[in-house]
Amino acid sequence: MAGWILLLGAVLCVARGVSGADPVIETTPDVTSGSKVVISCNITGAPSPISGHSWVKEGKTLASDETSLEYTNFLIEEVNGDSSGIYECIFNTNPVSMAVVYVKVKPHVTHYKKSEHGNEGDVGVLTCKCNSYPPVTQWTWLKVTSDGNEPVVNGTSDRFFIRSSGNKTELRIVSLDLEADPGEYICNGTNDLGSDGASVSLRVRSRLAALWPFLGIVAEVLVLVTIIFIYEKRRKPDELPDDDDGGSAPLKSNASNHKDKQVRQRNSN
């Protein structure tokens, strides 16, 4: 009896091994350059009939169909920073079968802003990012000077602080100096395939720069008040003759009435 149980157990194990075996999916080798590049996946030993395929990158479905082919492909127009990444080819089987194709390029570093502005004494922030795959493994910052590019070291003089995380880096300059800090800075990112950099310009304004708009408004108000005052001052003497004319009108009228009375008296005599 024990022998039958062992034999039955061996048969069940073999059955599970055959039905639960993972399919074999052959994929395109890693892609690093090119245009009109076709990446593909070919499945062997699918666990069930195939009812369709899809291509997914970073959680977004790029293409899909409902064919039963054991082969699927996807066209990449241009291999660059935006198109690099991990592509998943998915076969609609039960359970789902999938594999990945890697599209890799060297870093494509860009700045958040080409030029940053800060006030003297404030904190200046310069930021760069990289949207390519694989992620940047090392970030460095440089300042362009007449003697060449000088490395900016984290914590230098307790004013320079670099914070990097994956495909983003940030340089903070505490208490901006009007003379020492303005200029061009370069952020440089490196991964397994190479390196790339971007330039950011930093401009530092004087503390008084923020007062100029207010002082301009005050000056405009003073000019306007002065013009109104001068206008009122000149307008008052011009009104005096009008008052005199208005006062003399009754005198002329009285003289005319007096002459009329004299004429009437002569006629009555």
Summary of the structure (lengths in Angstrom):
residues: 269
radius of gyration: 43.8
end to end distance: 174.4
largest distance: 174.4
contacts: 704
relative contact order: 0.10
helix: 31%
strand: 40%
